[in-house]
Amino acid sequence: MSRPDRPREAFQAVDPEDHARTLARESAALDDARRAFLRTVSHELRTPLNAIIGFSEILTGELYGPLGAPQYREYAEHVRQSGYRLLRLVNQVLEVAGLSGKAIDLSLEPQPLDHVLDDVRDRLREDLRATGARIVVHDADRLPAVLADAKGLRTLLFNLMQNALLHGGAAGLVEVLVRRHGDRVEIEVRDHGDGFDQADLPRLLAPFELGQDAQIKTSRGAGLGLPIARLLAESMNGHLTLSSAPGHGLSAVATLPAA
């Protein structure tokens, strides 16, 4: 006795183009959600911090009259400094989150390195005055242009140069060397500090990883400057590499497309 035929399951072919369009829409929606989240978090964190900083500055300056005991002014100054430090950390964390999640839009255009480096040195004026260090840009009158985002490039180089000032040691000299190789430009920022063990270099490029070296552990900040520089370089179609050895300083090389 023959068994009745079982109904065959119906399979519907998937159109590759429709599937690709669906994935693209889902990716765009996810990017929009990330941007909205970062905007909300940014507003919710920065608004109270700005208020704390603003009111502490009013107290520190005794805008509406003397505070009385001198300790009050001292405490207000501590609040102000802590507020600025926390605001810088919030900005860095949000930047890491935005770059890691590709939620920050960068506009890549030709950027003349001579102007960019002048801007960065101006931003570092207080650091240079406080440390007595010097920044020397070699062949400053013959620098090429790179294809990069204007703000992103300045932030990248600011972080590299500030890190070099932080770890530059007693020599107080930070050198910037620019080399063009075909369609790529290498921007090297080199300090003359104590340097780092080779095993610590990967940690320097990872967010919040301050490494095992005592010099790293006692450094100011949360260890986000170099990771942000790496993420920015990669977001601008480049990369960042580090080289160092104990007693020979640290060299950070950002490689970006030539304009």
N, C-alpha and C positions, 0 to 999 in steps of 0.2 A: 504494500500500500504506500503510495507516494505521499510525501508530506507537502502541504501547501507552501508555495513560495512565500518567503518573508519579504515584507516591503523593504525595498532598498532605501537607505538613508540618503537624503538629498544633500548634496554638497554644492555650496555656492562659491564660485571662483571669486577671489579677491582681486580687484583691479589694483595693480601696483601704484598707479598714479593717484587713485582715490586714497589708498593707504598712506602714501607720502603726504598728501594734502592734510589728512587727518592728523598725522604726527606733527606736521608743521603748525597746525592750529593749536594743538595741545601744548607744544613747546612755547608758542607765542603767549598763550594764556598763562602758562607757568611763569614766564619772564615778567609779564605784567603783574602777576600776584607778588613776585619777589620785589619788584620795584615799589609796589604799593605798601608792602610790609616795611621795607627799609625807610620809606618816607614817613610812615606812621611812627616807627620806633625812633627815628631821628628827631621828629618833632617832640615826641613825648619825653625824650631824654634831654634834649638841648634846651627846651623851654624852661624847666625848673633850674637847670644849671646856670643859664644866663641870668635868671633872677637872683640866684645865690651870689653869683659873681658881682652883679650890679649893686645889690644892697651892701655887700661886704666892702665894695669900693667907697660907697657913701659913708659907711662907718669909719673906714680907715682914714678917709680925708676929712672926717668930722665936719661934713658939709653943713649940718644944722646945729653946730655947736659942739663944745668939748664933751667927751664921753665920761670924763671923771677920772677914774683910776687908769693909769697908763696901760695896765694889763688888758683892758678892753680893746684898745687900739691894736695891741700885739695879737690878740686872739682874732680880731677881725682880719688882720693881715694873713694869719694862718688859714682862715676860711677862704680868703680870696685866692691864695696860692694853691690850696687844695682843690678849689673849684676849677681853676685853669688846668691843673694837672688831670683832673677827672674828665674835663671837656676834651682835652687832647686824646685821652685814652678812648673815650666814646667815639670820637671822629675816626681814630685808627681802627677800632673794632668794626665799625660800620663800613669802613673802606675795605677791610679784609673780607667781610661778609659779601659786600657788593661785587668785588672782583672775583671772589671764589665762585659765586653763584651767577656770574656773568649778568648782573643786574645793573651795571654801570655802563652807560653808553659813552664810547670814546670816538672822537672825530679825528681821523688821521690826516694831517696836512703837513707840508714842508715847514720845519722849524729850524731857524738859524741858531746853531749852538752858541755862538758868541753872545747873542742877546739873552738866550736862556740862562747861560752860566752867570752873566752879570746879574740877572734877576735873583738867582739862587744865592749868590754871594751877598746881595743886599738883604735878603731874608735872614742870613746867618750873621749879620753884623753884630748882634748882641752876643752870640756865642763866641765870635772871634774876639770881641772886646773882653769878655769874661775869662777866656783861656789864654789870651795873648798869642794865639796860633795864627798861622798864615796859610792861605790857599793860593797855590801857584798853578796857573793854567798854561801849559806849554804850547807854544806856537799859537797864541790866542788870536793872532791876526789872520790865520789861515785855517779856520775851522769850517768843516763842511756842514751841510744841513741834513737833518734826518726826517723821516716820515713818522710823525708821532702826534699824539694829542697834546695840545699846548699845556693844559693844566697837569695832565698825567706825567709828561716829561719833566716838568718842574718839580713835581712831588717826588718822582723817582730820584732825580739828582740831589734834591734837598736831603732825602733820607740817606743816600749814600755818603754825602759830604758831612752831614751831621754825625753819622756813625763814625766816620773817619776822625772827626774832631774829638769825639768822645773817647776813642781808643788810641788817639795819636801819640800819647805819651809825652815825655818831657821835650821831645824835639819840636812839637807844635807845628809840624809842617804837613800839609795835605797837598798832594800833587794830583793834577787832572791831566791825563794824556788822551788824545783823540787820534785814532788811526782809521783810515778808510781802506777796506779790502773789497774791491769790486762793488757789488751792490749792497754791502753791509758796512756799518760804522761801529767801531768799538770805542766806548767811552770808559776809560779806566780811572777809578778813584783810589789812590794809594796813600796809606798812612805809614808812619814810621814808629809805631808803637811796639808793644811786646809781642804782638802776633798771637796766633791761636794754634792749638794742636789740630792736625788734619782731621781727626775724628770728630771734632766739634763743628766743622764747617757745615755739614748738612743740618745740624740743629739751628745754626744761625739763620737759615733760610726758612725755617718752619715757625709758624705763629706761636708765640708764647714759650718757645723752646729756647731757654737761655743757656743750655749746655752745662757741662760739668766744670769748666775752667773757672777758677775763682775770679778772674778778671771779668768774665761774663756775668757771673752771679751777682757781683757787687755793682754792676752797671745800673744807671738810672733807666726807668722805663720798663715797659712790658715786653720788650724784645720784638716789636712789630715793624720797625723801620725797614730792615732788610727783607722780611717776607712781603711787605707791601711793594717794595722796589721790584722784587722778583715777579709778583703777580702783575704789576703794571707793565714790566718788560714783555712778559708773555702775552698780555692783552694787546700789545702794540706790535705783535708779530716778531718779537725778539726773545732774548733770554738773558739771564744773569748768572754769572759764575764767580766763585770766590777761590782765592788761593792764598795760603799763608803758611807760616812755620814759626814756631817759638823764636822770638828775638828778631823776626824779619818783617813785622808789620802785617797788615791785611790789604789785599788787592781785590777790589770788586770791579768786574768788567760787565757793563751793560752793552749788549750787541743789538742794534736796531737797524731797520732798513734805511738805506741812503735815499735822500730825496732826489 
